[in-house]
Amino acid sequence: LEIPEIPFLPMVMKNLSLRSFHVVLHLLRKPELFEVASKHILEGLRNGHYSAEIDRVFDFPNVADAYAYLANSTQQGKVVVRF
């Protein structure tokens, strides 16, 4: 299975964004692809090719605030809800 390269620099230069929700749904429907993708992503995290930037952390009682923050689409990284 060949994993396609995503042209991130041209996307950023055009102010485009990539939302992974649909990709995850596709991967969950195909366990063999999910396994390949998981290994690829985890290896990228281990070797430093990928990293997660955390924008804000909300405690669980403030989960509604987290959703409101996401709805504004102003985050510059991941929004985490801490349990």
C-alpha positions in Angstrom: 0.0 0.0 0.0 1.4 3.4 -1.0 0.7 6.3 1.3 0.3 9.5 -0.8 2.3 12.6 0.0 0.2 15.6 0.9 1.4 18.9 -0.4 1.3 20.8 2.9 3.4 23.8 1.9 1.2 24.7 -1.1 -1.9 24.2 1.1 -0.6 26.5 3.8 0.4 29.1 1.2 -3.2 29.1 -0.1 -4.5 29.3 3.5 -6.2 25.9 3.1 -6.7 23.5 5.9 -7.1 19.7 6.1 -9.7 18.2 8.4 -9.1 14.6 9.2 -12.5 13.5 10.3 -13.6 11.9 7.1 -10.2 10.2 6.7 -10.6 8.6 10.1 -14.1 7.4 9.2 -12.7 5.8 6.0 -9.9 4.2 7.9 -12.2 2.8 10.6 -14.2 1.1 7.8 -11.1 -0.6 6.5 -9.1 -2.3 9.3 -6.2 -3.1 7.0 -5.7 0.6 6.0 -6.2 1.6 9.7 -3.3 -0.7 10.7 -1.0 0.7 8.0 -1.9 4.3 8.8 -1.5 3.8 12.6 1.9 2.3 12.2 2.9 5.2 9.9 1.7 7.9 12.2 3.1 6.3 15.4 6.5 5.9 13.7 6.4 9.5 12.6 5.6 10.6 16.1 8.4 8.5 17.6 11.1 9.7 15.2 10.0 13.3 15.4 8.7 13.7 11.8 5.2 14.5 13.3 4.3 16.3 16.4 1.1 17.5 18.0 0.8 21.2 18.8 -1.7 21.8 21.6 -3.5 25.1 21.4 -5.6 24.9 24.6 -6.6 22.5 27.3 -10.1 22.5 28.9 -11.1 20.6 32.0 -14.1 18.3 31.4 -16.6 20.5 33.3 -15.8 23.1 30.7 -16.3 20.9 27.6 -19.0 23.2 26.3 -16.4 26.0 26.2 -14.1 23.7 24.3 -16.8 23.1 21.7 -17.5 26.8 21.4 -13.7 27.5 21.0 -13.6 24.9 18.2 -16.6 26.4 16.5 -14.8 29.7 16.1 -12.1 27.8 14.1 -9.3 30.1 15.6 -7.3 27.3 17.2 -3.7 26.9 16.0 -3.3 23.3 17.2 -5.2 20.6 19.0 -7.8 21.3 21.6 -7.6 18.9 24.5 -10.3 18.0 27.0 -8.8 16.7 30.2 -10.9 14.2 32.3 
